[in-house]
């Protein structure tokens, strides 16, 4: 069925237009999902390979998971949620759409399953993009808001071309890095797929004020169990920011980083976050020892901070009339509660209708059953019921 659907999608483009097979939002191929990617509650689970616009403006391929609920769709098609995953890494093997039990990041890749199952049980389809550069060749623009949002909207376009039973009504959601993607998808100037209606955005523990965190992190002279994980995240942030800035890409290998850090750059395309957080990888370097000495190290940091401020969800001007929900962990060490509360207040100052809930837990727990999963899904269903 998928092959027939894809062949039907390939058509001759009008004169002067991009060929249909090269446009963002077109389908490349579809394959059955296997193993842990087949989420409980799904009647159909497929890995979709599609085209999207990259952070550099070129058309690249990306992947994601399409989960359909059981039964017949309602009139007008199934409503759907695009769920953006937590940080898994930047390497190709860190793609949640093809997670296997032996993957070092399997727990991270399946962390949104409680929410997905609740949605499927309620008759809502779920799309789960892997993001630009994960599962496919090319670097991953980690925490780059426009890239994350484009992965969302181009997957929606492709999935609706592939699966005509998907309706027009949807909500975007995500955890941590995925929360950043959800909020950037909600931006007033983010083009949305034609013929769809976005009803809301949900961000679980969205990462904000990253520039300030990096400035504080840079001063730590030693590593350890907690700090080592932050060094790994800092490396991913550097790698992602460099996708937007050619000068940064050059500085990574010409004095912007210490020799020890340069030697570990290949790990970013070989390991997922748990592997990067190991003592033989980025966790073995104190944050203060990552930048290079002298002007090149200073310039790299300055450019990094500019990129991260521009991509912070606090910089998002939310689409008028769109409702937003933010769920925070009181004990969160990755997205500290005071930073999240400043983000919420900033949106409210814009006049955004923000539902804000705090949960007694850390970064991993918030999206699970017993914490925000149930109430957040109830909120999503209420938004989808709006006319």
N, C-alpha and C positions, 0 to 999 in steps of 0.2 A: 504493500500500500504506500509506504513512504517513497519508494522509487517512482511509482506512478505519479504521486503528488509532486515530486520534484521535477519530473520531466514536463509536467503540465505548467510549472512555474517558469520554465525557460522559454522566453518568447523574444521575438525580434523587437528591438528598441526602436522608437521613432527616430527619424533623421535628426541628428544633432544631439541626441541624448546619449548618456552612457549606455553601453550594452547591458541588458538586464542582468547578465551573469556577473557583472562587476560592480553593481550598485550596492551601497550599504543596505542592510536589511534583507538581502537575498539569501536563499538557502543553498549551501554547498552540498551537504549530505546529512543523512539521518541514520543512526544505528541504534539497536536496542540497548538500553542501559542494563548493567549487570551488577551483581553483588550488592554492596552497601548503597549504591546509587538508587536502587529500587526501594523507595521509601514506603513504609507501611501506610496503607490506605490508598495507594495509587492503583488504578486499573490499567494504566499505560505509563511507561517510563522510557523516554527516548533521549539519546544524546544528539543534540542539534549542533551542527557546524554551520556557521553563518558568516556573513561579511559585515564589518563595522568600519567606521571611520576612526583611524588611530589618532593618538595624541599629536602626531606630526602632520595630520591632514591627509594621509594616504589611506587607501582601502586595504584592510587586512582581514584575516580570518580569525574567528573566535568560536568558543564552544560554550555550551550550557545544557542544562537538563530541563526537559519538558515533562511535567507530571500531570496526568489527567485523572479526575475523580471517576468513580464508578457511576453507572447509570447513564441515562440520556440527558443531554444538556437542556436547560430551560429555553424557552423562546428567547431568541436573541443571542444565545450562546452562553457558555460558562463565563462567569466573571473570573478574574485571575489576579494573583499577586506575584510580583517579581520580588524574590527574596535574595538579597545580596549577602554573601558569606563573610564570616569573620576572616581575619588575616590567616592565610595558610602558608604563604611564602611567595616567591616569584618564579620558581623553576617550573618547567612543564609538568613535572610529576605531582605538582601541588593542586591539580584541577579536581574540584569536588565532584564533577559530573562522572568521573571514572575512578572513584575511590575504591581501594581494595583493603581488606582487613589488615594486611601487612604493611600498609603505608604508614610512615612515621607520623603523619599528620591526620590519620583517620578520624581521631576524635574531633579535631578542629573542623574537618570537612563535613562531618555529620551533625555538627552542633545545632543546626537549625531544624533538625528532623522533627522535634516535638511540635514546632509551629507548623511545618509543612503537613504533618499528619492531621492536625486539628483542622486545617483549611480544607484538605481533601475530604475529610469526613463531613464537612459542611457543604460540599459540592462546589468548591472553589479550586480551579486549576492553579498550579504553581510553576513558575519559571525560575530557574536558578542559574544565572550567568557565572561563568568562570572568570571573567574579566579579560581585558586585553593582555596578551603575552603570557597567560597561564594555560597550559595544555596545547599551545601552539608556538611556533617560532617567534622570537622577538622578545624584547624586555617588557616587564610589567611595570606600568606607571603607578607604583604604589602610592595610595592616598592622593592621587591627582583627580580632583573632583570631576572634571569634564570627561575624562576617559572613563571613569566608572559609570557616569550617567549615560554616556553614549553606548557603552556595552549593554545597558538596560534597554534603551529605546530601540536600538537596532535589533536586539534579540526579540523584542515585542513585535517589530515589523516582520521579522523572519518567521517567528512562531505562528503569527496569524495568517501568513501566506501558506505555511505548511498545514495548519490545522484550522479549517474553517469553522469548527465548533467552538472556537474561542470567541467570546463576545467582545464588547467594546469597553466594558467597565473594569477598572483595575486600581490597585493600590500598590505602591512601592514600599518595600521594607528592607531592613538590613541590620547587621550586627557589627559593631566596631568599624573596621574599614568599610563594611557593607552599609553601616549607618551613614557614613560620609557619602557613599554613593546614592543612598536613598534621598538624602537632603539636597544633594546637587541635582538629582532628577527633578526635585520639587522647585527648582529655581525658575523665576519668572521668564528668563530668557532662554530656557532649555526647550528646543523644539520637541514636540511630542508626536507620536505616530498619528497620522491622519485617521480619522474615524474612531478614535478612542477617547475615553473620558477618564482622566486621573482623579480619583476621589480622595486621596490622602497619602501621607508619607509617615512611616514608622521607623524610628531610629533607636535601636537598642545600644546603649553605651557608646554613642558616637565619639570618635576621637576628635578632640578640639584643642586649640591652643598648643599645637604641636611645636610651633616655633619656640614658644617659651619653654616647653619641656626639653627641647634640644639644647637650649642655652644652659639650662640647669644641669642636664645630663653631662654636658661637655666638661664640667668641672670635677666630675668624680674620678679620683686617681686610682681606684682599685676596682676589681671585679668581684663577683660572688654569685650565689644562686639567683638572686633577684636582679642584680645589676647586669649580669650576663645576658639575661633575656632582653633587657633594655638595649644592650649593645647590638644584639641581633636585629631588633626593631629599628634602631638607628641606621644600621647598614642598609636595610630594606628601604628606609626613607631616602637615604642618599641615592641609592640605585634608581628609585622611582623618580625623584626630582630631576635627575640627570637626563631623563628621557625628554624633558621639556626645554633643556638648555644645553646647546652644543659646547659652550665654554665649560660648563660643569663636567660634561663627559670627558673633555680633555684633561681637566684638573684632577680627575680621579686617578689618572696614571702619570701625572707630571708634577708631583709634589703636593697635591692637595691632600693626599692621605699619607700616613706613615708607611714605611716598607712592609710592616707586619700586616697592615690593613690591605694593602695592594695584593699581597700574597693570598688573601682570603676572598678576593672579589669573585673568583670562579665558583665558590661555594653558593653564591646567590642564584646561580643557574643550575645547581646540582642538588641542593638540599631544600627541604621545607623548613618551616619555622622551628620545629623541635631540633632538627639537625644543626641549624644555624645557632641555636642556643646551647650547643654542646661545648665542652671545654676545649676541644680541638678545633673549634671554629670561632665565630665572633664572640662567644661568651668568654673566650680566653684572653680577650683584650679589654683593658679598662677603657671606658668612654674617653677619658682624657688623652689616651694614646692612639685614638683613631685618626684624628687630623694630622696632617703634616706640619712640620715646623716652618715658621716663616710666612711670607706674604701669600704663598699659594694656599696654605691651609686656611689662612684668614679669609681669603677671597672665596674659597669653596664654601665656608660656613656662611658668609654674608649672602651669597647667591642662594644657598639652601634655605635660609630664613625667608628670603623674598618669595621663593616658590611656595613654601609652606603657608605663609600668611595669605597668599592669593588663593590657595586651595582649601583653606580652613572652612568648615561649614558655617562658621560665623560670618563669612563673607557672602553667603547666599542671601539674595533677596527673594523671598518665597513668593510663588505664584499667587496673585490675589485670589482670596476666597478659598484657598486650599487648606484643609485641616492637617495638623501635624501632631504626632504623638512621640514623646521621648521617654524612654525607660532607662533609669540609671541605677547603678549598684553603689550602695553606701560604702562598701569596702573595696571599691574598684581602684586598683593601683595602676591601670593602664589609661583609663579615662577618668581622672579624679573628679569626685562629685562637685567640688567648687567650680571647676571649669565647665562642667555640664550645666550647672545652674546659671552660670553667666550666659551660656548659649541660649538657654530657654528664655531668659530675660531679654536678650537681644531680639529674639523672634517676637516676643510679646510687645516689645517696643515698636516693632514694625506693624503691629496690629494683627499678627497671626493668631489664629485660634489654636493654642498649644495645650494638649493634654499631657501632663507631666507626672510621672510616678517614680518613686524611689523604692528600692528593694534591698532587704538585708542580705546582701551577697556581694560577691566580687564579679569580675569581668565575665567569667565563664557561665555563672549560674543564671544570670538575668533572663536568658532566652529559654530556660528550661521550664517544664511543667513544675508547678509549685511556686514559681516566681512569675514572670511576666507573660509566659506563653499564652495561658488561658485568657486573661484580661485583654491582652493585645489583640488576639484573634477576635474576641467579641467586639472590640472597637473597630476592627477592619470590617467585620460583617455589617455593623451599623453604617459605616461609611458607604459600603457597596450597595446598601438598600436605599440610599438617598437617590432621589430623582433629579 
